[in-house]
């Protein structure tokens, strides 16, 4: 077991017990033990946060426990970077933000502190930053780059608009997070200047420098959503589509309405299904949708939720969208392989 593994074990024990003071002590002990601050951030706190996500997905942590653990990790980050080590190296100025609608702010916060450790001045704007407010901030502060974080592919249309707006303001954009694909394919599609798989890589890219955009370029002509109306149809009508599918599901499975927990999760699953379908239509990549369905299937299995309900939801949604050829094809293909 490495030193960082040892502190991961201790920190996991603390956050899983919701003991914030013990968690802070673990971080302080790791730093006193000579573990580098960047490693404490990424290899201890970041590793524990990843485990929080795994345990929530496996239904071994409730939503409340997951939120509590995340809040503790968020607060103890502040104790890692000393006041005299925050943005004093003259490496440039970076704005770090989450795409509007993105609640998962801790990855962006970790990047912010890594950049400060490396001598950058950082404006950390945290979660859910509307594009117009982000651009106003850029005009006011004039950073060398923007780092955008997003975890869910449902935010890709919003990410595209934000990337385009930042580049139009003359500021290059680095993106990261699972929303952009394991290999960054959606970052390239949406016109970002760079993509990073993790915070260390992001800091290295920013240290090397990103050139100012010569002109705003978002590659929007490559997006199928430009040439047909299906993305707009699905995204605009998402609440109504989800409600219709859910109503018909409860008619098929009336026992579901008697189980509040299953009903809540099915409601969430149906809405996510519609949103991920819209994102797949926007990008023209079926993988956006099928990757979500694979994840959702594994989640439902961990929570002992019947898989056939998801298949029925796909079929019902396909019936609702039978006049939309790309959407209907995606749904038919997905239901056939479940």
HELIX and SHEET records of a PDB file:
HELIX    1   1 UNK A    3  UNK A   16  1                                  14    
HELIX    2   2 UNK A   20  UNK A   32  1                                  13    
HELIX    3   3 UNK A   37  UNK A   39  1                                   3    
HELIX    4   4 UNK A   40  UNK A   45  3                                   6    
HELIX    5   5 UNK A   46  UNK A   57  1                                  12    
HELIX    6   6 UNK A   63  UNK A   76  1                                  14    
HELIX    7   7 UNK A   77  UNK A   79  5                                   3    
HELIX    8   8 UNK A   83  UNK A   85  5                                   3    
HELIX    9   9 UNK A  106  UNK A  117  1                                  12    
HELIX   10  10 UNK A  131  UNK A  141  1                                  11    
HELIX   11  11 UNK A  153  UNK A  155  5                                   3    
HELIX   12  12 UNK A  156  UNK A  168  1                                  13    
HELIX   13  13 UNK A  178  UNK A  180  5                                   3    
HELIX   14  14 UNK A  185  UNK A  189  1                                   5    
HELIX   15  15 UNK A  199  UNK A  208  1                                  10    
HELIX   16  16 UNK A  220  UNK A  222  5                                   3    
HELIX   17  17 UNK A  224  UNK A  227  1                                   4    
HELIX   18  18 UNK A  230  UNK A  236  1                                   7    
HELIX   19  19 UNK A  238  UNK A  252  1                                  15    
HELIX   20  20 UNK A  254  UNK A  258  5                                   5    
HELIX   21  21 UNK A  260  UNK A  283  1                                  24    
HELIX   22  22 UNK A  286  UNK A  302  1                                  17    
HELIX   23  23 UNK A  307  UNK A  320  1                                  14    
HELIX   24  24 UNK A  325  UNK A  336  1                                  12    
SHEET    1   A 5 UNK A 121  UNK A 129  0                                        
SHEET    2   A 5 UNK A  93  UNK A  99  1                                        
SHEET    3   A 5 UNK A 145  UNK A 149  1                                        
SHEET    4   A 5 UNK A 172  UNK A 176  1                                        
SHEET    5   A 5 UNK A 194  UNK A 196  1                                        
END                                                                             
